[in-house]
Amino acid sequence: MPLTLSTPFQPTGDQPRAINQLTGWVEAGYPHMTLLGVTGSGKSFTFANVIEHTQRPALVISPNKTLAAQLYGELKSFFPTAAVHYFVSYYDYYQPEAYKPQTDTYIEKEAMVNEEIDRLRHASTQSLLTRSDVIVVASVSCIYGLGSPEEYEKARIVVRVGDRLPLRALLTRLVELQFQRNDTDLARGTFRVKGDTVEIYPVASDKDWIRIELFDDVVERISVRDIGGATGTLETVDVFSATHYVAPRRDVQTILASIRVELDEQLRVLRDADRIIEAHRLEQRVSYDLQMLAETGYVHGIENYSRYFDGRPPGQPPFTLIDFFNYAYGASSSSRGTAATKDLTRTTDAAGDTAASRTPRNDQGGGWLCFIDESHITIPQIRGMFAGDQSRKQTLVEYGFRLPSARDNRPLQFNEFTARIPQTVYVSATPEAYELTMSEKPKTSASLHASSSRGDAATKDLTRNNYAAGEIASGTRNDNVLIAEQLIRPTGLLDPVIIVRPTEGQMHDLITEIGARTAKGHRTLVTVLTKRMAEDLAEYFRERDIKAYYLHADVKTLERSEILDDLRRGRYDVIVGINLLREGLDLPEVSLVAILDADKEGYLRSRTALIQTMGRAARHVDGTAILYADRMTESMRFAIAEGERRRAIQRTYNEEHGITPRTIQKEIRGPLVTPDADRE
């Protein structure tokens, strides 16, 4: 199906220019470009139009789960007939496996998996392998290992009406795909059997399950059912694995033999170094895992052996969600080059046809697009994932908790990431040096195709492009920089008024400001520097009869969106937070943003952070940002000057076009999925 944008809104302000520029650059084959859009200017609507105009599936990478959920809701409303999905880490709580040799403390992996998010992840990958109209909104978890897309597709069970399918063969295949039999309580990832009828609850389904009725080992009927009964019939159905890590049954013995070889080699290394305890520990742990794999095809921690299941040689990066995109849609010749071809042919001969020989599902034949939202923070996150992961894994290997191959279950390195993504649009109100440097137009056609392999991206990522950065401050542009600027909001809203006040008496002043806003039905955001400060200040407000709550990284993923929706509904008048209140939050009711300790120069009070945080008030006609500080830092000076520059441009545009600013009106869509538990 085509990617069709369905919305009553039409591009306004400088949106039409940005849409035309980005669409033209994509179709011309430029590998990198930037959408510089102020808060509330409709950046998501702009790149939604680019997706429709280019008709390419898209991966949108967001810096955190909250913003990803918000983008998911917006894009789902923009593309009601497309397969729009949400892909983030499925852990509500995650403590990775680790060892501290200083205190001889082993920390076992501990995690709380959110079943709803796991379902949404499976829905994403299954759509990628079955549809061409797919948009996935993901967090940076998309650069972590996910298993081979080819094995995931090959392992599925395809059932058609009229096919000969012995009952025992079907049940055996379901068990191999990690489905569990449960004849009393049918839930996700389970199946039940009654006579010649098998009911399967796919892991990607939210409420429907599949009933397959057999007669004399022939599929007689396939129906879709829910709690109320049959909801439809099918001629064919694909049943995908209950896990993304699929061990090909034909290769299990070969895989186990390879793991044993590595075990013997590592035991020899440890014993030669007179590390008898470590050798004994490793032998016990891996031997148990091998026994479980031989019996069931699965073991807790199977991801540590993913290199063998994927058929990857040592050191080669894991398969990720990005590989699912490349496997499903290929990549345009102007956006990938030879790096993509090499990446997609890394399967063993026994696996059959390689991904490179697979016909792309995209009817347009142009590959897919990658949008990196809030790129000024998302890019550094992606760049920093690998080093921390390897440090922890190296300690586990050194002390006999894991085999060396466990190091290959890892996030992508930055150069591996840039080599795999196709044409990329960086989206930010405050793009950094990396985005500006990469968004330079290639000088010749030859250099365009040479740079399309993205191989030099990793070496350019720290290059400071002072000229391009200067253009942001001066508001000038030239034809060699592919930056589409979007400063005008469709509603005519200006950037918020910025006020600097001293810290003495700040609490009394802030409470007075909150009271004035609350009396008008407005909302307030307050940013602090630590989690403890956020919780304590929220409690301080509540003691003074101010409806307040806190928001920080320890709050459960799905609960964060609920808290923000409750702010919009009026259950809270104030939210106190740290970094989660910086980028992209769409809260039209917020007219005041208060920044405490604004003069504490650092990551949370950098010029980028200040501009982004103040921008949370830019969706309200009375938007105001108050910076509590006792001195003027360079970051404050830059952020205030940039805000004034943008306000001047916006005011001039409004005067020329007779526009009266008005507060954004936006419905509250409700929760992304149902949270696991109610908030106290």
Wavefront OBJ file of the C-alpha trace (Angstrom):
o trace
v 0.000 0.000 0.000
v 1.188 3.580 -0.575
v 2.255 5.784 2.302
v -0.686 8.202 2.300
v -0.757 11.229 4.601
v -4.259 11.808 5.995
v -4.702 15.101 7.847
v -6.921 18.197 7.558
v -3.856 20.440 7.845
v -1.930 21.951 4.969
v 1.727 23.035 5.136
v 1.998 26.692 6.129
v 4.663 29.220 7.058
v 8.048 27.940 5.936
v 6.922 24.287 6.006
v 6.292 24.179 2.206
v 9.826 25.399 1.521
v 11.357 22.894 3.955
v 9.295 20.035 2.490
v 10.311 20.915 -1.074
v 13.967 21.308 -0.131
v 14.204 18.005 1.744
v 12.234 16.090 -0.908
v 14.456 17.489 -3.656
v 17.641 16.632 -1.765
v 16.440 13.084 -1.089
v 15.485 12.525 -4.715
v 18.824 14.005 -5.833
v 20.565 11.347 -3.760
v 22.296 13.523 -1.156
v 23.197 11.283 1.792
v 22.865 13.834 4.630
v 20.654 16.826 5.269
v 19.320 18.757 8.264
v 15.882 20.053 9.189
v 16.487 22.933 11.593
v 13.088 23.630 13.082
v 12.155 25.535 16.208
v 9.912 23.965 18.818
v 6.288 23.934 17.670
v 7.075 24.594 14.005
v 5.697 21.200 12.973
v 8.924 19.311 12.227
v 7.176 15.949 12.461
v 4.497 17.139 10.006
v 7.256 18.283 7.656
v 9.112 14.993 7.576
v 5.784 13.132 7.349
v 5.210 15.042 4.102
v 8.698 14.063 2.934
v 7.863 10.398 3.612
v 4.672 10.704 1.549
v 6.364 12.555 -1.317
v 9.254 10.079 -1.576
v 7.120 6.989 -0.789
v 9.913 5.377 1.193
v 9.595 3.362 4.395
v 11.193 5.188 7.296
v 13.016 4.638 10.555
v 12.690 7.545 12.988
v 15.233 7.409 15.827
v 14.377 9.372 18.962
v 16.621 10.048 21.995
v 14.283 8.542 24.595
v 11.172 6.427 24.975
v 8.898 9.320 25.923
v 9.611 11.298 22.771
v 9.434 8.112 20.711
v 5.944 7.452 22.104
v 4.857 10.992 21.252
v 6.205 10.736 17.695
v 4.605 7.318 17.309
v 1.211 8.783 18.210
v 1.619 11.678 15.780
v 2.777 9.572 12.845
v 0.076 6.981 13.482
v -2.531 9.729 13.162
v -0.822 11.109 10.036
v -0.689 7.671 8.343
v -3.814 5.774 9.540
v -3.588 3.094 6.822
v 0.167 2.486 7.111
v 2.024 0.174 9.478
v 3.337 2.679 12.030
v 5.192 1.000 14.893
v 6.944 1.696 18.195
v 10.301 0.019 18.891
v 12.099 0.699 22.169
v 13.849 -1.341 24.840
v 11.308 -3.661 26.440
v 12.779 -3.386 29.929
v 10.940 -1.454 32.626
v 13.938 -2.243 34.808
v 17.294 -3.511 33.629
v 20.400 -4.420 35.610
v 22.991 -5.851 33.211
v 25.180 -8.768 34.158
v 28.396 -7.476 35.682
v 31.322 -8.382 37.929
v 33.268 -6.127 40.302
v 36.654 -7.776 40.935
v 37.596 -5.256 43.634
v 34.927 -6.664 45.949
v 34.466 -10.063 44.262
v 30.840 -9.162 43.586
v 28.914 -10.821 40.774
v 25.749 -9.013 39.726
v 23.381 -11.298 37.885
v 21.338 -9.892 35.047
v 18.016 -8.715 36.387
v 15.266 -7.330 34.240
v 11.567 -6.608 34.205
v 10.271 -7.083 30.686
v 7.255 -5.056 29.648
v 5.130 -7.499 27.676
v 3.296 -4.774 25.776
v 6.526 -3.223 24.502
v 7.808 -6.682 23.568
v 4.625 -7.162 21.536
v 5.163 -3.853 19.776
v 8.758 -4.813 18.919
v 7.583 -8.047 17.301
v 4.854 -6.167 15.443
v 7.561 -3.871 14.037
v 9.796 -6.610 12.690
v 6.910 -8.658 11.323
v 5.544 -5.673 9.396
v 9.009 -4.996 7.980
v 9.041 -8.507 6.524
v 5.473 -8.471 5.204
v 4.603 -4.893 4.167
v 6.022 -1.993 2.175
v 4.251 0.887 3.952
v 6.142 0.789 7.240
v 7.267 3.584 9.560
v 9.043 2.584 12.774
v 9.670 5.062 15.572
v 12.551 3.761 17.684
v 14.838 4.754 20.515
v 18.594 4.178 20.308
v 17.895 0.555 21.290
v 17.604 -0.018 17.536
v 21.438 -0.314 17.398
v 21.457 -3.339 19.757
v 21.523 -6.959 18.602
v 18.214 -8.427 17.489
v 18.971 -11.673 15.697
v 19.170 -12.414 11.989
v 16.260 -11.051 9.908
v 16.816 -13.835 7.393
v 16.535 -16.602 9.998
v 13.586 -14.809 11.595
v 11.769 -14.815 8.262
v 12.753 -18.355 7.289
v 11.673 -19.784 10.644
v 8.073 -18.588 10.305
v 5.292 -21.075 9.720
v 3.175 -20.330 6.640
v -0.227 -21.998 6.876
v -2.659 -21.994 3.934
v -6.157 -23.369 3.602
v -5.964 -26.648 1.671
v -2.339 -27.391 2.642
v -1.442 -30.787 3.976
v -0.181 -30.204 7.521
v 0.020 -33.086 10.020
v -0.968 -31.997 13.525
v 2.227 -33.355 15.096
v 4.371 -31.455 12.578
v 2.563 -28.192 13.367
v 2.951 -28.661 17.123
v 6.628 -29.529 16.748
v 7.283 -26.384 14.719
v 5.467 -24.213 17.276
v 7.653 -25.576 20.068
v 10.767 -24.952 17.959
v 9.643 -21.330 17.606
v 9.513 -21.055 21.435
v 5.725 -21.119 21.727
v 4.531 -22.812 24.927
v 1.562 -25.102 25.127
v -1.133 -24.021 27.567
v -4.541 -25.632 27.124
v -6.180 -23.599 29.915
v -4.911 -20.018 29.637
v -4.172 -18.801 26.116
v -1.786 -15.836 26.224
v 0.817 -14.231 23.964
v 3.396 -16.775 22.827
v 1.267 -19.809 23.704
v -0.948 -22.301 21.882
v -3.601 -24.818 22.854
v -4.903 -27.965 21.221
v -8.334 -29.553 21.224
v -8.743 -32.502 18.915
v -7.677 -31.400 15.420
v -7.997 -27.693 16.262
v -4.986 -25.573 17.235
v -5.297 -22.044 18.599
v -2.189 -19.855 18.475
v -1.727 -16.489 20.184
v 0.958 -14.650 18.111
v 3.467 -12.561 20.077
v 2.693 -9.473 17.976
v -1.058 -9.564 18.626
v -2.763 -7.383 21.216
v -6.082 -9.257 21.487
v -6.621 -11.617 18.536
v -5.462 -15.176 18.150
v -5.504 -17.639 15.275
v -7.563 -20.842 15.102
v -6.393 -23.501 12.637
v -8.865 -26.337 12.027
v -7.515 -29.547 10.484
v -9.324 -32.514 8.990
v -7.400 -35.606 7.987
v -4.118 -33.628 8.227
v -5.382 -30.947 5.817
v -5.957 -27.295 6.793
v -9.708 -26.885 6.495
v -10.238 -23.417 7.966
v -8.237 -20.514 9.410
v -10.056 -17.927 11.507
v -9.153 -14.918 13.603
v -10.739 -14.852 17.052
v -10.943 -12.714 20.154
v -12.770 -12.969 23.455
v -16.088 -12.469 21.673
v -15.578 -15.214 19.085
v -14.607 -15.287 15.413
v -13.827 -11.896 13.838
v -12.816 -13.019 10.365
v -11.400 -15.784 8.202
v -8.084 -16.055 6.375
v -6.794 -17.999 3.411
v -3.224 -17.888 4.703
v -1.430 -16.857 7.881
v 2.224 -16.385 8.854
v 3.214 -17.416 12.370
v 6.514 -15.834 13.383
v 8.821 -16.962 16.172
v 8.045 -16.017 19.766
v 11.602 -14.688 20.086
v 13.847 -12.649 17.802
v 16.754 -15.005 18.474
v 16.009 -18.002 16.302
v 18.327 -21.006 16.341
v 18.070 -22.769 12.953
v 17.349 -26.380 13.906
v 19.356 -27.776 11.028
v 22.472 -26.062 12.375
v 22.063 -26.577 16.132
v 24.634 -29.337 16.425
v 27.136 -27.366 14.365
v 26.520 -24.306 16.562
v 26.955 -26.295 19.771
v 30.154 -27.847 18.463
v 31.550 -24.398 17.643
v 30.721 -23.119 21.125
v 32.455 -26.155 22.648
v 35.564 -25.420 20.596
v 35.661 -21.864 21.915
v 35.052 -23.141 25.448
v 38.010 -25.531 25.214
v 40.258 -22.771 23.884
v 39.276 -20.322 26.615
v 39.680 -22.970 29.335
v 43.199 -23.596 28.064
v 43.968 -19.864 28.223
v 42.695 -19.567 31.782
v 44.464 -22.692 33.028
v 47.745 -21.669 31.424
v 47.425 -18.412 33.359
v 46.846 -20.458 36.554
v 43.313 -19.090 36.871
v 41.744 -22.327 38.044
v 38.696 -20.787 39.713
v 37.810 -18.794 36.611
v 38.224 -21.888 34.412
v 35.991 -23.982 36.666
v 33.356 -21.265 36.734
v 33.328 -20.886 32.964
v 33.153 -24.627 32.337
v 30.152 -25.037 34.624
v 28.223 -22.088 33.208
v 28.774 -22.819 29.513
v 28.213 -26.573 29.890
v 24.807 -25.876 31.425
v 23.934 -23.466 28.601
v 24.957 -26.024 25.984
v 22.762 -28.661 27.586
v 19.766 -26.312 27.592
v 20.362 -25.322 23.969
v 20.578 -28.960 22.924
v 17.320 -29.831 24.678
v 15.163 -26.787 24.043
v 16.965 -24.575 21.514
v 16.881 -21.718 24.017
v 18.614 -20.628 27.213
v 18.433 -17.598 29.473
v 21.129 -15.287 28.117
v 21.017 -16.775 24.622
v 21.986 -13.362 23.235
v 25.532 -13.983 24.492
v 25.824 -16.728 21.857
v 24.131 -14.718 19.112
v 27.305 -14.640 16.985
v 27.002 -18.377 16.399
v 23.275 -18.302 15.627
v 23.774 -15.445 13.177
v 26.717 -17.142 11.435
v 28.964 -14.127 12.106
v 32.757 -14.353 12.301
v 34.479 -12.875 15.384
v 34.359 -9.102 15.603
v 31.571 -8.641 13.089
v 28.710 -6.468 14.345
v 25.373 -7.998 15.312
v 22.164 -7.814 13.344
v 19.926 -4.961 14.477
v 16.604 -3.381 13.543
v 18.524 -1.481 10.871
v 19.410 -4.814 9.245
v 15.695 -5.680 9.157
v 15.135 -2.481 7.150
v 18.002 -3.231 4.771
v 16.923 -6.861 4.433
v 13.321 -5.886 3.669
v 13.814 -2.846 1.463
v 17.372 -2.909 0.198
v 18.917 0.519 -0.211
v 19.174 3.043 -2.963
v 22.462 3.059 -4.840
v 22.974 6.691 -3.950
v 22.680 6.129 -0.245
v 24.572 2.982 0.651
v 27.343 1.933 -1.677
v 29.393 -1.224 -1.185
v 29.164 -1.186 2.604
v 25.545 -2.261 2.409
v 26.266 -5.096 0.018
v 28.939 -6.516 2.274
v 26.716 -6.168 5.307
v 23.820 -8.079 3.786
v 25.811 -11.099 2.629
v 27.112 -12.208 5.997
v 25.174 -15.460 6.286
v 26.519 -18.976 6.059
v 26.181 -21.070 2.916
v 23.786 -23.351 4.756
v 21.404 -20.472 5.230
v 20.533 -20.451 1.555
v 19.800 -17.294 -0.363
v 21.524 -14.248 1.049
v 19.770 -11.056 1.988
v 21.584 -9.259 -0.807
v 19.861 -11.461 -3.399
v 16.440 -10.934 -1.856
v 14.039 -8.740 -3.826
v 13.361 -5.544 -1.846
v 9.744 -5.151 -0.758
v 9.659 -1.404 -1.401
v 7.638 -0.961 -4.582
v 9.401 2.324 -5.343
v 12.795 0.645 -5.364
v 14.400 3.614 -3.599
v 15.403 2.009 -0.322
v 14.301 3.675 2.897
v 14.907 6.853 4.878
v 16.334 7.469 8.324
v 15.229 10.462 10.391
v 17.278 11.182 13.520
v 15.042 13.269 15.753
v 16.635 15.687 18.237
v 19.906 14.752 16.557
v 21.987 16.989 18.818
v 21.359 14.511 21.653
v 20.613 11.284 19.751
v 23.916 11.236 17.841
v 26.077 11.452 21.004
v 23.989 8.686 22.570
v 24.586 6.383 19.621
v 28.275 7.242 19.609
v 28.722 6.418 23.302
v 26.924 3.066 23.583
v 29.707 0.766 22.425
v 32.524 1.715 24.824
v 30.543 1.196 28.026
v 29.187 -2.146 26.868
v 32.632 -3.501 25.977
v 34.199 -2.472 29.283
v 31.609 -4.467 31.219
v 31.810 -7.487 28.927
v 35.623 -7.603 29.060
v 35.536 -7.991 32.848
v 32.998 -10.831 32.579
v 35.213 -12.624 30.062
v 38.409 -12.097 32.067
v 36.927 -13.631 35.220
v 35.279 -16.645 33.618
v 31.642 -15.578 33.525
v 31.358 -15.438 29.749
v 33.106 -16.650 26.624
v 34.997 -14.059 24.539
v 32.284 -14.346 21.868
v 29.872 -12.624 24.276
v 31.634 -9.373 23.380
v 30.061 -9.640 19.919
v 26.596 -9.304 21.450
v 26.860 -5.540 21.537
v 25.538 -2.277 20.159
v 26.887 -1.012 16.872
v 29.968 1.159 16.867
v 29.310 4.592 15.452
v 31.093 3.927 12.167
v 29.111 0.673 11.807
v 25.893 2.578 12.396
v 26.687 5.257 9.817
v 27.696 2.605 7.272
v 24.288 0.928 7.575
v 21.804 3.763 7.506
v 20.717 5.184 4.139
v 19.923 8.804 3.312
v 19.539 10.572 6.622
v 17.650 13.647 7.753
v 18.877 15.167 11.015
v 16.034 16.919 12.836
v 16.777 19.436 15.575
v 16.194 22.976 16.778
v 19.867 23.107 17.771
v 21.950 20.960 15.417
v 25.523 20.371 16.518
v 28.793 20.356 14.583
v 28.387 16.750 13.387
v 25.048 17.310 11.662
v 26.191 20.583 10.116
v 29.434 19.045 8.865
v 27.710 16.024 7.341
v 25.050 18.210 5.687
v 27.524 19.835 3.324
v 26.635 19.264 -0.317
v 29.144 16.962 -2.109
v 31.132 19.002 -4.613
v 30.783 16.592 -7.548
v 28.616 13.693 -8.619
v 31.565 11.368 -8.089
v 32.090 12.570 -4.542
v 28.366 12.204 -3.856
v 28.469 8.515 -4.687
v 31.769 8.056 -2.890
v 30.363 9.589 0.264
v 27.142 7.621 -0.055
v 28.774 4.563 1.468
v 28.986 6.613 4.653
v 32.430 5.200 5.374
v 33.985 8.571 6.183
v 31.183 9.605 8.498
v 32.892 8.210 11.568
v 36.089 10.136 10.856
v 34.198 13.381 10.330
v 32.003 13.166 13.388
v 34.346 15.199 15.600
v 35.293 17.740 12.942
v 34.257 21.199 14.038
v 32.602 23.039 11.163
v 32.833 26.577 12.472
v 31.585 28.067 9.197
v 28.381 26.047 9.219
v 27.933 26.610 12.946
v 28.375 30.324 12.377
v 25.632 30.278 9.775
v 23.181 29.113 12.423
v 23.959 32.110 14.594
v 23.949 34.613 11.751
v 20.885 33.244 9.966
v 22.713 33.129 6.620
v 22.876 30.199 4.208
v 24.663 29.208 1.037
v 23.986 26.535 -1.556
v 26.696 24.216 -0.197
v 24.898 23.514 3.094
v 21.820 21.271 2.975
v 19.932 22.815 5.883
v 16.202 23.425 5.631
v 15.352 26.054 8.227
v 11.879 26.143 9.749
v 11.505 29.063 12.153
v 7.895 30.047 11.478
v 5.160 28.269 13.393
v 1.837 27.592 11.632
v 0.046 29.189 14.604
v 2.133 32.374 14.439
v 3.533 31.722 17.915
v 6.780 33.431 18.863
v 9.615 31.925 20.846
v 8.967 32.423 24.583
v 9.844 35.621 26.396
v 13.034 35.061 28.408
v 13.421 36.528 31.896
v 16.491 36.225 34.144
v 15.917 36.506 37.895
v 18.227 36.101 40.929
v 18.171 32.931 43.015
v 17.469 34.792 46.270
v 13.806 34.310 47.051
v 13.354 32.102 43.994
v 10.927 29.660 45.638
v 8.545 32.409 46.714
v 8.777 33.982 43.271
v 8.272 30.658 41.509
v 5.225 29.726 43.585
v 3.713 33.123 42.794
v 4.307 32.585 39.064
v 2.844 29.066 39.207
v -0.246 30.373 40.995
v -0.805 33.045 38.339
v -0.530 30.455 35.562
v -2.743 27.909 37.327
v -5.468 30.522 37.834
v -5.616 30.888 34.038
v -5.713 27.114 33.456
v -2.104 27.035 32.248
v 0.584 24.488 33.170
v 4.191 24.854 34.332
v 7.411 22.889 33.885
v 10.293 23.246 36.356
v 13.731 21.813 35.631
v 16.334 20.960 38.271
v 19.698 19.162 38.253
v 19.151 15.856 40.104
v 16.483 13.192 40.618
v 16.429 13.849 44.357
v 15.844 17.551 43.755
v 12.980 16.748 41.377
v 11.248 14.487 43.902
v 11.825 16.829 46.848
v 10.631 19.917 44.973
v 7.497 18.115 43.774
v 6.779 17.170 47.396
v 7.470 20.758 48.492
v 4.890 22.011 45.994
v 2.303 19.446 47.101
v 2.711 20.538 50.716
v 1.672 24.002 49.505
v -1.434 22.672 47.755
v 0.110 22.788 44.291
v -0.747 19.749 42.175
v 2.735 18.583 41.208
v 4.580 15.447 40.172
v 8.127 14.589 39.122
v 9.500 13.010 35.968
v 12.925 11.418 35.564
v 14.625 8.330 34.152
v 13.555 6.050 37.032
v 9.888 6.492 36.135
v 8.626 3.549 34.075
v 8.628 3.971 30.313
v 4.887 3.937 29.678
v 4.107 5.820 32.873
v 6.054 8.852 31.605
v 3.557 9.462 28.815
v 0.688 9.060 31.273
v 2.196 11.680 33.614
v 2.494 14.173 30.770
v -1.057 13.450 29.623
v -2.230 13.990 33.210
v -0.485 17.370 33.173
v -2.435 18.312 30.059
v -5.713 17.060 31.570
v -5.191 19.146 34.714
v -4.532 16.358 37.199
v -1.215 18.138 37.729
v -0.421 21.809 37.323
v 3.348 21.409 37.587
v 5.840 18.764 36.479
v 9.357 18.889 37.945
v 12.029 17.133 35.892
v 15.617 17.039 34.758
v 16.580 16.042 31.242
v 13.321 14.452 30.069
v 11.775 17.916 29.879
v 14.268 19.102 27.289
v 13.484 17.834 23.813
v 10.348 17.586 21.763
v 7.579 17.369 24.357
v 4.303 18.579 22.856
v 2.508 20.293 25.735
v 0.362 23.183 24.420
v -1.012 23.965 27.896
v 2.442 24.872 29.258
v 2.926 28.650 29.357
v 5.812 28.764 31.863
v 9.160 26.991 31.992
v 11.291 27.697 35.045
v 14.965 26.718 34.988
v 16.597 26.540 38.416
v 20.395 26.871 38.679
v 20.527 28.213 35.134
v 24.062 29.478 35.716
v 25.480 26.046 36.610
v 27.413 25.686 33.334
v 27.478 22.058 32.145
v 25.610 19.453 30.134
v 22.185 20.237 31.645
v 22.725 23.989 31.368
v 24.583 24.192 28.061
v 23.358 26.525 25.342
v 21.700 23.615 23.549
v 19.992 22.429 26.728
v 18.774 25.930 27.566
v 17.353 26.554 24.086
v 15.600 23.189 24.084
v 14.222 23.543 27.604
v 12.921 27.062 27.053
v 11.274 25.829 23.865
v 8.797 23.769 25.908
v 6.845 27.008 26.430
v 6.767 27.877 22.737
v 3.403 26.230 22.067
v 1.489 28.772 24.160
v 0.694 32.359 23.232
v 1.846 33.501 26.712
v 4.984 31.367 26.635
v 7.597 32.544 29.134
v 10.902 31.103 30.332
v 12.346 32.229 33.667
v 16.040 31.517 34.282
v 16.996 31.719 37.960
v 20.684 32.648 38.072
v 23.142 34.973 39.792
v 25.499 35.396 36.843
v 25.309 35.405 33.058
v 27.131 32.413 31.569
v 28.224 32.140 27.941
v 25.579 29.469 27.401
v 22.864 31.740 28.793
v 24.072 34.654 26.678
v 24.014 32.558 23.476
v 20.622 30.972 24.238
v 19.004 34.342 25.017
v 20.474 35.931 21.869
v 19.259 33.044 19.715
v 15.789 33.292 21.228
v 15.662 37.013 20.482
v 16.868 36.421 16.897
v 14.135 33.898 16.264
v 11.451 36.068 17.873
v 12.443 38.964 15.597
v 12.149 36.791 12.461
v 8.807 35.373 13.613
v 7.389 38.781 14.559
v 8.353 40.243 11.188
v 6.716 37.326 9.346
v 3.502 37.731 11.361
v 3.358 41.466 10.624
v 3.929 40.947 6.910
v 1.217 38.289 6.657
v -1.289 39.710 9.138
v -1.051 36.704 11.489
v -2.258 36.862 15.091
v -0.478 34.252 17.282
v -2.728 31.633 18.863
v -2.078 28.767 21.267
v -1.817 25.329 19.666
v -4.953 23.197 20.094
v -4.214 19.507 20.241
v -6.244 16.541 21.449
v -4.980 14.184 24.138
v -4.715 10.827 22.411
v -4.523 8.724 25.549
v -1.961 6.098 26.575
v 0.232 4.367 24.013
v -0.471 1.050 25.698
v -1.911 0.101 29.047
v 0.714 0.421 31.812
v 1.520 -2.636 33.909
v 0.221 -1.040 37.098
v -1.559 2.075 38.192
v 0.510 4.882 39.568
v 0.055 5.542 43.270
l 1 2 3 4 5 6 7 8 9 10 11 12 13 14 15 16 17 18 19 20 21 22 23 24 25 26 27 28 29 30 31 32 33 34 35 36 37 38 39 40 41 42 43 44 45 46 47 48 49 50 51 52 53 54 55 56 57 58 59 60 61 62 63 64 65 66 67 68 69 70 71 72 73 74 75 76 77 78 79 80 81 82 83 84 85 86 87 88 89 90 91 92 93 94 95 96 97 98 99 100 101 102 103 104 105 106 107 108 109 110 111 112 113 114 115 116 117 118 119 120 121 122 123 124 125 126 127 128 129 130 131 132 133 134 135 136 137 138 139 140 141 142 143 144 145 146 147 148 149 150 151 152 153 154 155 156 157 158 159 160 161 162 163 164 165 166 167 168 169 170 171 172 173 174 175 176 177 178 179 180 181 182 183 184 185 186 187 188 189 190 191 192 193 194 195 196 197 198 199 200 201 202 203 204 205 206 207 208 209 210 211 212 213 214 215 216 217 218 219 220 221 222 223 224 225 226 227 228 229 230 231 232 233 234 235 236 237 238 239 240 241 242 243 244 245 246 247 248 249 250 251 252 253 254 255 256 257 258 259 260 261 262 263 264 265 266 267 268 269 270 271 272 273 274 275 276 277 278 279 280 281 282 283 284 285 286 287 288 289 290 291 292 293 294 295 296 297 298 299 300 301 302 303 304 305 306 307 308 309 310 311 312 313 314 315 316 317 318 319 320 321 322 323 324 325 326 327 328 329 330 331 332 333 334 335 336 337 338 339 340 341 342 343 344 345 346 347 348 349 350 351 352 353 354 355 356 357 358 359 360 361 362 363 364 365 366 367 368 369 370 371 372 373 374 375 376 377 378 379 380 381 382 383 384 385 386 387 388 389 390 391 392 393 394 395 396 397 398 399 400 401 402 403 404 405 406 407 408 409 410 411 412 413 414 415 416 417 418 419 420 421 422 423 424 425 426 427 428 429 430 431 432 433 434 435 436 437 438 439 440 441 442 443 444 445 446 447 448 449 450 451 452 453 454 455 456 457 458 459 460 461 462 463 464 465 466 467 468 469 470 471 472 473 474 475 476 477 478 479 480 481 482 483 484 485 486 487 488 489 490 491 492 493 494 495 496 497 498 499 500 501 502 503 504 505 506 507 508 509 510 511 512 513 514 515 516 517 518 519 520 521 522 523 524 525 526 527 528 529 530 531 532 533 534 535 536 537 538 539 540 541 542 543 544 545 546 547 548 549 550 551 552 553 554 555 556 557 558 559 560 561 562 563 564 565 566 567 568 569 570 571 572 573 574 575 576 577 578 579 580 581 582 583 584 585 586 587 588 589 590 591 592 593 594 595 596 597 598 599 600 601 602 603 604 605 606 607 608 609 610 611 612 613 614 615 616 617 618 619 620 621 622 623 624 625 626 627 628 629 630 631 632 633 634 635 636 637 638 639 640 641 642 643 644 645 646 647 648 649 650 651 652 653 654 655 656 657 658 659 660 661 662 663 664 665 666 667 668 669 670 671 672 673 674 675 676 677 678 679 680
